[in-house]
Amino acid sequence: MESNAINEIAAKWDAVYRQANISEYRPAEVLSENAFLLPQKGKALDLACGLGANARLLAAAGLAVFAWDISTVAVEKLQADANKQGLAIQAKQWAIDKKSFSGYRFDVIVISRFLDRSLCDAIIDALNPGGLLFYQTYTREKVVERGPNNPDFLLAEGELLELFAELKPIYYREYGSIGDIELGLRNEAQFIGRK
C-alpha cells in the first residue's frame, strides 16, 4: 500500500480514537464469551487493536500481550491505560503487512472488525502449535446497516472457515438473516481455530 493511502487511513482512525473513551470499548464477543479457552500463560496478539479492549482482557487473563494498530492515538491511549492498570501490554503503531509477523510467535491471536485477506497465511504461521485464533468481523449479509460497505472488508458466507481451513475449527457462528433477526449476533461472523 502506498504511503499516502496508509497516512490517510491512519489519520482517519486517529480522528476516531481521539474522541473515544477507552473505558467504553468492550472485547469482541468471540473472545469474551469464550475466554475460558485461553491458555493460563503465553504470548498473545491483539491485531488491529484499536483501543485494546481485547488486549486488556488477554492481559487480565495472565497473557503477555502485543497490541498492534495503525493509529498512533489508539496505541498511545492503550499503552497509557495498560501502564496505569499494571497490565502486560506492549502497544505498537504500524501499518500491518505480512512482514510484520516476522520473528513473532503467539499462543493466541485475536482479530476483531478488521479484514485483510493477504495476511491470513502470515497469521497462521505466527501461531505456535496448539495456538488459538479468535476472529470476529463483518459479513456481506447485513441485517442492519453497520460496519463497512466496501466488499473488500466484508466476509462472504462461510469465508472465515475457508481462509483458515488449515486450522482446526473449535467454534463458528454466522447467523445471517435466518430466523428472528432481532435476536443473536447479526452482521458478523465468529471463528475460533486451533493450529
Backbone as ProteinMPNN parsed JSONL, in Angstrom:
{"seq_chain_A": "MESNAINEIAAKWDAVYRQANISEYRPAEVLSENAFLLPQKGKALDLACGLGANARLLAAAGLAVFAWDISTVAVEKLQADANKQGLAIQAKQWAIDKKSFSGYRFDVIVISRFLDRSLCDAIIDALNPGGLLFYQTYTREKVVERGPNNPDFLLAEGELLELFAELKPIYYREYGSIGDIELGLRNEAQFIGRK", "coords_chain_A": {"N_chain_A": [[0.845, -1.172, 0.0], [0.518, 2.238, -0.779], [2.32, 4.976, 0.722], [0.853, 7.372, 1.027], [-1.824, 6.503, 1.052], [-1.757, 4.893, 3.331], [-1.154, 6.842, 5.261], [-3.516, 8.36, 5.115], [-5.42, 6.507, 6.027], [-4.448, 6.068, 8.624], [-4.757, 8.674, 9.672], [-7.527, 8.913, 9.565], [-8.366, 6.971, 11.485], [-6.996, 7.916, 13.722], [-8.425, 10.27, 14.195], [-10.939, 9.206, 14.884], [-10.322, 7.75, 17.259], [-9.284, 9.743, 18.856], [-11.462, 11.098, 19.878], [-12.624, 9.151, 21.394], [-13.504, 7.246, 24.327], [-11.631, 5.16, 26.22], [-12.601, 3.386, 28.165], [-15.15, 2.774, 27.355], [-15.078, 0.866, 25.42], [-15.544, -2.522, 24.551], [-14.494, -5.977, 24.726], [-14.38, -8.172, 21.851], [-17.153, -10.28, 21.238], [-16.617, -12.928, 20.509], [-14.267, -13.439, 21.836], [-14.736, -12.646, 24.576], [-16.914, -14.263, 25.317], [-15.82, -16.742, 25.122], [-13.562, -16.9, 26.639], [-12.739, -18.761, 28.464], [-11.335, -20.648, 27.063], [-8.776, -19.767, 26.79], [-5.198, -20.081, 27.16], [-3.331, -20.492, 30.259], [-0.996, -19.109, 30.406], [1.411, -17.417, 28.306], [2.025, -15.881, 25.047], [0.202, -13.289, 23.47], [-1.528, -11.73, 20.731], [-3.201, -8.815, 19.894], [-4.519, -7.915, 17.109], [-4.755, -5.145, 14.954], [-5.728, -3.478, 16.991], [-7.095, -1.194, 17.921], [-8.496, 0.604, 20.575], [-7.866, -1.383, 22.315], [-9.512, -3.244, 23.799], [-9.691, -6.023, 23.592], [-7.012, -6.669, 24.053], [-6.71, -5.833, 26.706], [-8.396, -7.63, 28.058], [-7.051, -10.043, 27.48], [-4.538, -9.583, 28.742], [-5.386, -9.305, 31.393], [-6.099, -11.9, 31.813], [-3.698, -13.085, 32.202], [-1.843, -13.283, 30.161], [1.026, -12.331, 28.185], [0.896, -9.539, 26.282], [0.854, -8.332, 22.965], [-0.041, -5.513, 21.135], [-1.197, -4.259, 18.192], [-1.661, -1.544, 15.959], [-2.723, 0.755, 13.4], [-3.219, 3.311, 14.19], [-1.75, 5.925, 15.863], [-2.782, 7.441, 17.961], [-4.644, 5.67, 19.176], [-2.926, 3.595, 20.04], [-1.232, 4.965, 21.813], [-3.09, 5.794, 23.782], [-3.967, 3.282, 24.667], [-1.545, 2.149, 25.656], [-0.93, 3.923, 27.749], [-3.132, 3.473, 29.437], [-2.767, 0.733, 29.993], [-0.318, 0.795, 31.359], [-1.082, 2.274, 33.607], [-2.949, 0.532, 34.736], [-1.365, -1.616, 35.264], [-1.016, -3.693, 33.431], [0.302, -6.262, 31.33], [1.037, -5.243, 28.53], [2.266, -4.534, 25.35], [2.047, -2.018, 23.294], [2.01, -1.142, 19.879], [2.477, 1.023, 17.149], [1.841, 0.605, 13.792], [1.637, 0.097, 10.23], [0.195, -2.74, 9.292], [1.527, -5.543, 7.693], [2.406, -8.522, 5.807], [5.087, -8.918, 6.529], [5.212, -7.913, 9.07], [4.832, -9.887, 10.947], [7.124, -11.348, 11.088], [9.485, -13.133, 12.898], [7.93, -13.256, 15.153], [5.964, -15.226, 17.404], [2.948, -16.57, 18.559], [0.693, -17.597, 21.166], [-1.927, -17.033, 21.21], [-3.999, -15.281, 18.99], [-5.958, -12.493, 18.379], [-8.47, -11.059, 16.442], [-10.568, -8.502, 15.61], [-13.192, -7.061, 13.841], [-11.707, -6.313, 11.587], [-10.28, -6.853, 8.439], [-8.039, -8.263, 6.308], [-7.314, -10.061, 3.809], [-4.889, -10.823, 2.691], [-3.186, -11.298, 4.758], [-3.67, -13.728, 5.956], [-2.168, -16.219, 5.717], [0.234, -15.449, 6.968], [-0.702, -14.917, 9.517], [-1.536, -17.465, 10.361], [0.962, -18.771, 10.262], [2.239, -17.385, 12.318], [1.157, -18.385, 14.607], [1.806, -20.443, 17.398], [2.278, -24.052, 17.629], [-0.75, -25.563, 18.544], [-1.776, -23.144, 19.154], [-4.296, -20.549, 19.397], [-6.685, -18.907, 17.32], [-8.797, -16.232, 17.52], [-11.44, -14.831, 15.899], [-13.447, -12.231, 14.686], [-15.57, -10.58, 12.557], [-17.129, -8.33, 10.167], [-19.823, -9.255, 7.919], [-20.98, -9.789, 4.508], [-23.679, -10.221, 4.251], [-26.086, -8.329, 5.462], [-28.106, -7.402, 8.164], [-28.745, -5.103, 9.48], [-27.705, -1.739, 8.782], [-24.523, -1.444, 9.407], [-21.099, -1.155, 10.082], [-18.471, -1.567, 7.571], [-19.02, -0.781, 4.039], [-17.672, -1.483, 1.795], [-16.994, -4.29, -0.113], [-14.483, -5.507, 0.036], [-13.822, -5.488, 2.659], [-15.6, -7.099, 3.891], [-16.926, -10.244, 4.841], [-17.653, -13.102, 2.851], [-20.272, -15.568, 2.917], [-19.458, -18.085, 5.202], [-16.751, -17.653, 4.836], [-14.589, -17.253, 6.682], [-14.069, -19.819, 7.574], [-13.001, -20.94, 5.275], [-10.763, -19.278, 4.739], [-9.144, -19.879, 6.896], [-8.752, -22.62, 6.803], [-6.689, -24.336, 7.351], [-6.489, -24.44, 10.055], [-7.811, -26.132, 12.94], [-11.223, -26.059, 13.342], [-12.732, -24.757, 16.202], [-14.862, -23.356, 17.031], [-17.634, -21.805, 15.5], [-19.716, -19.248, 14.26], [-22.322, -17.814, 12.499], [-25.012, -16.134, 11.776], [-26.432, -14.803, 9.765], [-29.344, -13.968, 8.056], [-31.217, -15.65, 9.132], [-34.124, -16.868, 10.751], [-35.407, -15.144, 13.671], [-34.495, -12.033, 13.263], [-34.077, -10.074, 15.097], [-32.807, -11.129, 17.225], [-29.744, -12.532, 18.514], [-26.297, -12.437, 17.307], [-25.827, -10.434, 14.621], [-24.797, -9.538, 11.268], [-22.118, -10.163, 11.555], [-19.449, -12.578, 11.576], [-18.117, -15.248, 13.535], [-15.204, -16.949, 14.622], [-13.2, -19.5, 15.943], [-10.123, -20.985, 15.81], [-7.741, -23.664, 15.954], [-4.276, -24.267, 15.86]], "CA_chain_A": [[0.0, 0.0, 0.0], [1.297, 3.464, -0.86], [2.391, 5.688, 1.997], [-0.239, 8.346, 1.119], [-3.032, 5.776, 1.457], [-1.542, 4.491, 4.729], [-1.288, 8.056, 6.075], [-4.938, 8.723, 5.155], [-6.094, 5.546, 6.912], [-4.002, 6.372, 9.985], [-5.385, 9.937, 10.079], [-8.955, 8.632, 9.792], [-8.525, 6.27, 12.757], [-6.559, 8.822, 14.781], [-9.555, 11.174, 14.481], [-11.961, 8.415, 15.582], [-9.881, 7.391, 18.6], [-9.032, 10.966, 19.624], [-12.732, 11.438, 20.531], [-13.159, 7.967, 22.073], [-13.175, 6.957, 25.719], [-11.146, 3.781, 26.241], [-13.416, 2.557, 29.064], [-16.421, 2.439, 26.709], [-14.858, -0.206, 24.449], [-15.677, -3.872, 25.1], [-13.873, -7.005, 23.89], [-15.225, -8.882, 20.889], [-17.914, -11.362, 21.857], [-15.971, -14.223, 20.269], [-13.26, -13.597, 22.882], [-15.281, -12.551, 25.938], [-17.798, -15.411, 25.576], [-15.04, -17.975, 25.047], [-12.288, -16.653, 27.334], [-12.354, -19.981, 29.189], [-10.459, -21.438, 26.194], [-7.435, -19.182, 26.784], [-4.177, -20.735, 27.998], [-3.06, -19.768, 31.503], [0.168, -18.254, 30.185], [1.854, -17.382, 26.927], [2.022, -14.593, 24.35], [-0.995, -13.046, 22.675], [-1.53, -10.562, 19.852], [-4.456, -8.16, 19.522], [-4.177, -7.348, 15.807], [-5.655, -4.021, 14.658], [-6.276, -3.454, 18.358], [-7.871, -0.023, 18.316], [-8.235, 0.998, 21.961], [-7.32, -2.516, 23.043], [-10.396, -3.975, 24.713], [-9.269, -7.429, 23.56], [-5.696, -6.734, 24.697], [-6.885, -5.708, 28.154], [-8.935, -8.911, 28.536], [-5.982, -11.032, 27.386], [-3.551, -9.301, 29.78], [-6.014, -9.613, 32.684], [-6.119, -13.363, 31.914], [-2.349, -13.543, 32.515], [-1.003, -13.414, 28.97], [1.868, -11.204, 27.768], [0.14, -9.119, 25.103], [1.283, -7.366, 21.971], [-1.218, -4.875, 20.546], [-0.726, -3.513, 17.025], [-2.684, -0.795, 15.246], [-2.224, 1.824, 12.531], [-3.483, 4.596, 14.834], [-0.863, 6.353, 16.94], [-3.632, 7.892, 19.07], [-5.17, 4.483, 19.856], [-1.817, 2.885, 20.686], [-0.782, 5.765, 22.961], [-4.126, 5.703, 24.828], [-3.931, 1.925, 25.204], [-0.334, 1.944, 26.455], [-1.07, 4.701, 28.983], [-4.092, 2.762, 30.284], [-2.139, -0.523, 30.431], [0.672, 1.153, 32.385], [-1.833, 2.698, 34.796], [-3.615, -0.651, 35.296], [-0.362, -2.651, 35.54], [-1.248, -4.809, 32.514], [1.454, -6.606, 30.486], [0.691, -4.964, 27.132], [3.206, -3.737, 24.557], [1.298, -1.472, 22.162], [2.905, -0.664, 18.826], [1.82, 1.592, 15.975], [2.395, 0.378, 12.467], [0.766, -0.397, 9.166], [0.451, -4.174, 9.353], [1.601, -6.325, 6.46], [2.911, -9.887, 6.053], [6.409, -8.858, 7.164], [5.048, -7.511, 10.47], [4.809, -11.074, 11.805], [8.433, -11.992, 11.043], [10.156, -13.25, 14.181], [6.96, -13.336, 16.248], [5.134, -16.426, 17.561], [1.935, -16.295, 19.57], [-0.188, -18.673, 21.612], [-3.276, -16.538, 20.92], [-4.151, -14.084, 18.161], [-7.344, -12.022, 18.344], [-8.737, -10.054, 15.42], [-11.991, -8.154, 15.572], [-13.641, -5.979, 12.958], [-10.604, -5.981, 10.682], [-10.13, -7.917, 7.455], [-7.056, -8.14, 5.243], [-7.143, -11.451, 3.394], [-3.494, -11.09, 2.335], [-2.439, -11.615, 5.978], [-4.115, -14.997, 6.548], [-1.069, -17.182, 5.847], [1.169, -14.937, 7.966], [-1.36, -15.094, 10.818], [-1.433, -18.893, 10.687], [2.377, -19.058, 10.533], [2.642, -16.747, 13.575], [0.618, -19.144, 15.739], [2.536, -21.613, 17.89], [1.469, -25.273, 17.596], [-1.771, -25.534, 19.589], [-2.221, -21.763, 19.328], [-5.695, -20.254, 19.073], [-7.071, -17.69, 16.63], [-10.156, -15.75, 17.763], [-11.68, -13.871, 14.811], [-14.82, -11.757, 14.541], [-15.664, -9.386, 11.719], [-18.378, -8.077, 9.437], [-20.19, -10.084, 6.769], [-21.689, -9.114, 3.419], [-25.116, -10.331, 4.503], [-26.363, -7.373, 6.533], [-29.467, -7.286, 8.674], [-28.834, -3.668, 9.718], [-26.56, -1.026, 8.221], [-23.469, -1.223, 10.398], [-19.832, -1.652, 9.56], [-18.082, -1.064, 6.254], [-19.823, -1.153, 2.875], [-16.761, -1.995, 0.783], [-16.925, -5.754, -0.016], [-13.126, -5.933, 0.371], [-13.727, -5.573, 4.118], [-16.751, -7.878, 4.349], [-16.789, -11.677, 4.59], [-18.688, -13.893, 2.194], [-20.798, -16.611, 3.801], [-18.533, -19.171, 5.498], [-15.394, -17.351, 4.363], [-13.554, -17.463, 7.706], [-13.738, -21.257, 7.566], [-12.151, -21.179, 4.106], [-9.499, -18.557, 4.887], [-8.337, -20.517, 7.935], [-9.018, -24.062, 6.7], [-5.524, -25.046, 7.901], [-6.69, -24.55, 11.499], [-8.934, -26.963, 13.377], [-12.277, -25.193, 13.88], [-13.191, -25.021, 17.559], [-16.118, -22.633, 17.209], [-18.009, -20.961, 14.362], [-21.088, -18.75, 14.329], [-22.699, -16.818, 11.498], [-26.457, -16.324, 11.68], [-27.011, -14.203, 8.57], [-30.703, -13.445, 8.256], [-32.071, -16.797, 9.458], [-34.928, -16.774, 11.969], [-35.768, -13.845, 14.23], [-33.299, -11.193, 13.081], [-33.937, -9.189, 16.259], [-32.045, -11.862, 18.226], [-28.464, -13.104, 18.088], [-25.31, -11.575, 16.673], [-26.054, -10.303, 13.181], [-23.832, -8.743, 10.503], [-20.751, -10.573, 11.826], [-19.128, -13.998, 11.741], [-17.159, -15.521, 14.607], [-14.443, -18.171, 14.385], [-12.033, -19.845, 16.772], [-9.416, -22.112, 15.226], [-6.546, -24.107, 16.682], [-3.222, -24.745, 14.971]], "C_chain_A": [[0.892, 1.237, 0.0], [1.243, 4.232, 0.451], [1.297, 6.748, 2.136], [-1.519, 7.683, 1.596], [-2.934, 5.349, 2.919], [-1.724, 5.693, 5.649], [-2.741, 8.494, 6.199], [-5.717, 7.807, 6.092], [-5.726, 5.836, 8.368], [-4.671, 7.646, 10.503], [-6.865, 9.735, 10.385], [-9.153, 7.997, 11.174], [-8.022, 7.1, 13.926], [-7.703, 9.752, 15.182], [-10.655, 10.453, 15.255], [-11.553, 8.205, 17.041], [-9.572, 8.617, 19.476], [-10.28, 11.342, 20.434], [-13.254, 10.32, 21.43], [-12.663, 7.856, 23.513], [-12.836, 5.468, 25.817], [-12.027, 2.866, 27.094], [-14.751, 2.139, 28.45], [-16.288, 1.279, 25.721], [-14.861, -1.558, 25.141], [-14.992, -4.868, 24.176], [-14.891, -7.615, 22.917], [-15.91, -10.045, 21.59], [-17.247, -12.716, 21.67], [-14.901, -14.5, 21.327], [-13.898, -13.622, 24.262], [-16.159, -13.747, 26.282], [-17.058, -16.745, 25.598], [-13.679, -17.84, 25.73], [-11.815, -17.868, 28.122], [-11.454, -20.885, 28.357], [-9.012, -20.946, 26.225], [-6.455, -20.008, 27.613], [-3.905, -19.886, 29.23], [-1.85, -18.856, 31.4], [0.533, -18.308, 28.709], [1.789, -15.976, 26.363], [0.774, -14.496, 23.48], [-0.809, -11.788, 21.839], [-2.963, -10.097, 19.65], [-4.125, -7.373, 18.264], [-5.225, -6.32, 15.395], [-6.464, -3.725, 15.919], [-7.191, -2.291, 18.666], [-7.498, 0.372, 19.733], [-7.98, -0.184, 22.879], [-8.216, -3.219, 24.034], [-10.028, -5.459, 24.753], [-7.932, -7.599, 24.284], [-5.83, -6.685, 26.212], [-7.45, -6.995, 28.746], [-7.839, -9.973, 28.549], [-4.94, -10.835, 28.49], [-4.113, -9.616, 31.165], [-6.081, -11.12, 32.912], [-4.724, -13.944, 32.139], [-1.423, -13.7, 31.333], [-0.153, -12.158, 28.766], [1.351, -10.782, 26.398], [0.89, -8.095, 24.266], [0.01, -6.821, 21.332], [-0.736, -3.963, 19.425], [-1.894, -2.804, 16.366], [-2.029, 0.302, 14.418], [-2.354, 3.196, 13.192], [-2.529, 4.865, 15.996], [-1.669, 6.746, 18.171], [-4.141, 6.692, 19.867], [-4.075, 3.781, 20.657], [-1.328, 3.648, 21.92], [-1.795, 5.704, 24.105], [-4.1, 4.323, 25.486], [-2.719, 1.724, 26.102], [-0.411, 2.694, 27.77], [-2.024, 3.996, 29.952], [-3.486, 1.471, 30.828], [-1.118, -0.25, 31.532], [-0.019, 1.515, 33.694], [-2.454, 1.498, 35.512], [-2.63, -1.769, 35.654], [-0.55, -3.887, 34.671], [-0.048, -5.003, 31.592], [1.077, -6.487, 29.012], [1.792, -4.109, 26.525], [2.461, -3.275, 23.318], [2.271, -0.868, 21.159], [2.087, -0.139, 17.655], [2.592, 1.179, 14.733], [1.32, -0.09, 11.502], [1.117, -1.871, 8.989], [0.474, -4.775, 7.954], [2.193, -7.693, 6.81], [4.234, -9.887, 6.819], [6.314, -8.509, 8.652], [5.182, -8.691, 11.425], [6.167, -11.768, 11.903], [9.095, -11.961, 12.42], [9.225, -13.343, 15.382], [6.232, -14.676, 16.226], [4.203, -16.184, 18.736], [1.157, -17.56, 19.924], [-1.647, -18.324, 21.331], [-3.163, -15.328, 20.009], [-5.637, -13.754, 18.133], [-7.459, -10.925, 17.294], [-10.233, -9.766, 15.45], [-12.224, -6.919, 14.718], [-12.494, -5.402, 12.125], [-10.463, -7.152, 9.721], [-9.125, -7.507, 6.401], [-6.692, -9.57, 4.857], [-5.697, -11.808, 3.077], [-2.653, -11.49, 3.552], [-2.707, -13.017, 6.516], [-2.988, -16.005, 6.734], [-0.071, -16.743, 6.915], [0.595, -15.095, 9.373], [-1.242, -16.552, 11.266], [0.004, -19.249, 11.061], [2.825, -18.499, 11.875], [2.077, -17.45, 14.807], [1.558, -20.284, 16.116], [1.672, -22.855, 17.69], [0.513, -25.287, 18.8], [-2.328, -24.146, 19.838], [-3.634, -21.546, 18.818], [-5.832, -18.92, 18.341], [-8.53, -17.407, 16.956], [-10.414, -14.657, 16.725], [-13.155, -13.523, 14.762], [-14.814, -10.533, 13.651], [-16.944, -9.402, 10.895], [-18.556, -8.967, 8.215], [-20.922, -9.249, 5.719], [-23.204, -9.163, 3.613], [-25.456, -9.479, 5.718], [-27.846, -7.371, 6.883], [-29.764, -5.823, 8.983], [-27.602, -3.013, 9.103], [-25.584, -0.677, 9.332], [-22.185, -1.801, 9.819], [-19.559, -1.115, 8.172], [-19.048, -1.504, 5.153], [-18.973, -1.742, 1.759], [-16.638, -3.518, 0.937], [-15.528, -6.298, 0.285], [-12.975, -6.155, 1.875], [-14.89, -6.341, 4.733], [-16.571, -9.339, 3.944], [-17.955, -12.223, 3.786], [-19.146, -14.969, 3.182], [-19.779, -17.741, 3.964], [-17.076, -18.886, 5.183], [-14.305, -17.545, 5.421], [-13.13, -18.928, 7.769], [-12.808, -21.601, 6.405], [-10.78, -20.531, 4.277], [-8.56, -19.244, 5.87], [-8.584, -22.02, 7.987], [-7.881, -24.895, 7.273], [-5.647, -25.249, 9.417], [-7.872, -25.462, 11.796], [-10.022, -26.051, 13.94], [-12.736, -25.669, 15.253], [-14.6, -24.458, 17.729], [-16.383, -21.828, 15.943], [-19.456, -20.543, 14.522], [-21.269, -17.658, 13.282], [-24.187, -17.01, 11.227], [-27.071, -15.774, 10.393], [-28.372, -13.609, 8.873], [-31.696, -14.57, 8.544], [-32.853, -16.509, 10.733], [-35.26, -15.351, 12.367], [-34.533, -12.947, 14.21], [-33.117, -10.163, 14.205], [-33.068, -9.831, 17.349], [-30.733, -12.372, 17.644], [-27.563, -12.076, 17.43], [-25.538, -11.573, 15.166], [-24.965, -9.436, 12.567], [-22.375, -9.178, 10.705], [-20.645, -12.095, 11.893], [-18.076, -14.121, 12.84], [-16.499, -16.868, 14.351], [-13.358, -18.302, 15.452], [-11.41, -21.075, 16.123], [-8.144, -22.402, 16.003], [-5.533, -24.674, 15.71], [-2.732, -26.101, 15.431]], "O_chain_A": [[1.904, 1.278, 0.699], [0.264, 4.156, 1.193], [0.846, 7.009, 3.251], [-2.224, 8.228, 2.445], [-3.913, 5.432, 3.66], [-2.369, 5.588, 6.692], [-3.161, 8.949, 7.262], [-6.567, 8.264, 6.855], [-6.594, 5.846, 9.241], [-5.105, 7.689, 11.654], [-7.396, 10.308, 11.336], [-10.009, 8.435, 11.943], [-8.568, 6.999, 15.024], [-7.925, 9.993, 16.369], [-11.238, 11.021, 16.178], [-12.343, 8.452, 17.952], [-9.599, 8.524, 20.703], [-10.164, 11.849, 21.55], [-14.227, 10.521, 22.157], [-11.57, 8.303, 23.859], [-13.677, 4.618, 25.524], [-12.18, 1.688, 26.773], [-15.414, 1.242, 28.97], [-17.297, 0.767, 25.237], [-14.25, -1.721, 26.197], [-14.914, -4.637, 22.969], [-16.099, -7.571, 23.147], [-15.312, -10.711, 22.434], [-17.298, -13.562, 22.562], [-14.654, -15.654, 21.677], [-13.628, -14.533, 25.045], [-16.153, -14.203, 27.425], [-17.602, -17.757, 26.041], [-12.752, -18.589, 25.424], [-10.626, -17.995, 28.415], [-10.859, -21.813, 28.904], [-8.116, -21.636, 25.738], [-6.827, -20.57, 28.643], [-4.214, -18.694, 29.245], [-1.687, -17.939, 32.205], [0.026, -19.143, 27.96], [1.535, -15.01, 27.081], [0.349, -15.463, 22.848], [-0.034, -10.898, 22.191], [-3.835, -10.884, 19.281], [-3.526, -6.3, 18.332], [-6.426, -6.577, 15.473], [-7.695, -3.723, 15.913], [-7.998, -2.383, 19.59], [-6.315, 0.466, 20.061], [-7.886, -0.014, 24.095], [-7.723, -3.749, 25.03], [-10.05, -6.081, 25.816], [-7.744, -8.555, 25.036], [-5.139, -7.414, 26.923], [-7.029, -7.411, 29.825], [-7.71, -10.72, 29.519], [-4.505, -11.806, 29.108], [-3.396, -10.138, 32.019], [-6.115, -11.576, 34.055], [-4.574, -15.161, 32.254], [-0.312, -14.206, 31.491], [-0.565, -11.057, 29.13], [1.365, -11.576, 25.457], [1.471, -7.138, 24.777], [-0.91, -7.579, 21.024], [0.024, -3.022, 19.655], [-2.979, -3.369, 16.223], [-0.91, 0.724, 14.709], [-1.672, 4.141, 12.794], [-2.505, 4.127, 16.982], [-1.286, 6.425, 19.295], [-4.078, 6.693, 21.097], [-4.28, 3.418, 21.816], [-1.043, 3.042, 22.953], [-1.409, 5.576, 25.267], [-4.197, 4.207, 26.708], [-2.85, 1.183, 27.2], [-0.003, 2.167, 28.805], [-1.753, 3.931, 31.151], [-3.672, 1.15, 32.002], [-1.06, -0.978, 32.523], [0.421, 1.103, 34.767], [-2.484, 1.449, 36.742], [-3.017, -2.758, 36.277], [-0.277, -5.003, 35.111], [0.548, -4.032, 31.128], [0.831, -7.486, 28.336], [2.202, -3.098, 27.097], [2.263, -4.056, 22.388], [3.222, -0.178, 21.527], [1.125, -0.774, 17.222], [3.804, 1.369, 14.629], [0.264, -0.592, 11.889], [2.228, -2.199, 8.575], [-0.426, -4.551, 7.145], [2.448, -7.981, 7.979], [4.471, -10.757, 7.658], [7.244, -8.783, 9.41], [5.596, -8.524, 12.572], [6.339, -12.677, 12.714], [9.244, -10.9, 13.027], [9.689, -13.495, 16.512], [5.918, -15.2, 15.157], [4.611, -15.661, 19.773], [0.987, -18.461, 19.103], [-2.496, -19.209, 21.227], [-2.328, -14.452, 20.232], [-6.472, -14.626, 17.893], [-6.659, -9.989, 17.259], [-11.056, -10.674, 15.332], [-11.555, -5.894, 14.853], [-12.341, -4.189, 11.984], [-10.52, -8.309, 10.136], [-9.326, -6.526, 5.684], [-5.861, -10.206, 5.506], [-5.314, -12.973, 3.18], [-1.53, -11.97, 3.395], [-2.03, -13.452, 7.448], [-2.864, -16.592, 7.809], [0.417, -17.571, 7.684], [1.334, -15.378, 10.316], [-0.891, -16.832, 12.412], [0.24, -19.942, 12.05], [3.704, -19.076, 12.515], [2.476, -17.145, 15.931], [2.048, -21.005, 15.246], [0.451, -22.736, 17.59], [0.929, -25.049, 19.934], [-3.248, -23.978, 20.639], [-4.11, -22.256, 17.932], [-5.183, -17.935, 18.692], [-9.401, -18.239, 16.702], [-9.686, -13.666, 16.676], [-14.012, -14.406, 14.794], [-14.133, -9.552, 13.948], [-17.724, -10.354, 10.929], [-17.591, -9.375, 7.569], [-21.414, -8.156, 6.001], [-23.922, -8.257, 3.189], [-25.159, -9.848, 6.854], [-28.713, -7.343, 6.009], [-30.883, -5.352, 8.779], [-26.573, -3.665, 8.925], [-25.798, 0.264, 10.096], [-22.208, -2.829, 9.141], [-20.323, -0.302, 7.653], [-19.795, -2.469, 5.313], [-19.492, -2.425, 0.875], [-16.225, -3.995, 1.993], [-15.398, -7.434, 0.742], [-12.11, -6.913, 2.314], [-15.141, -6.252, 5.935], [-16.119, -9.633, 2.838], [-19.106, -11.85, 4.012], [-18.466, -15.237, 4.172], [-19.294, -18.289, 2.974], [-16.243, -19.79, 5.255], [-13.198, -17.963, 5.083], [-11.958, -19.231, 7.993], [-11.93, -22.454, 6.539], [-9.755, -21.153, 3.997], [-7.34, -19.205, 5.709], [-8.621, -22.62, 9.061], [-8.092, -26.049, 7.645], [-4.99, -26.119, 9.989], [-8.813, -25.555, 11.008], [-9.779, -25.337, 14.914], [-13.083, -26.836, 15.438], [-15.419, -25.003, 18.469], [-15.465, -21.235, 15.376], [-20.317, -21.351, 14.87], [-20.483, -16.714, 13.193], [-24.577, -17.945, 10.528], [-28.131, -16.239, 9.975], [-28.534, -12.845, 9.824], [-32.881, -14.451, 8.233], [-32.302, -15.966, 11.691], [-35.38, -14.464, 11.522], [-33.638, -13.09, 15.043], [-32.105, -9.463, 14.246], [-32.645, -9.153, 18.286], [-30.623, -12.612, 16.442], [-28.002, -10.991, 17.048], [-25.445, -12.617, 14.521], [-24.289, -8.687, 13.272], [-21.481, -8.609, 10.079], [-21.604, -12.796, 12.217], [-17.258, -13.224, 13.046], [-17.152, -17.816, 13.914], [-12.693, -17.329, 15.807], [-12.083, -22.084, 15.912], [-7.552, -21.518, 16.622], [-5.88, -25.469, 14.837], [-1.839, -26.678, 14.811]]}, "name": "protein", "num_of_chains": 1, "seq": "MESNAINEIAAKWDAVYRQANISEYRPAEVLSENAFLLPQKGKALDLACGLGANARLLAAAGLAVFAWDISTVAVEKLQADANKQGLAIQAKQWAIDKKSFSGYRFDVIVISRFLDRSLCDAIIDALNPGGLLFYQTYTREKVVERGPNNPDFLLAEGELLELFAELKPIYYREYGSIGDIELGLRNEAQFIGRK"}
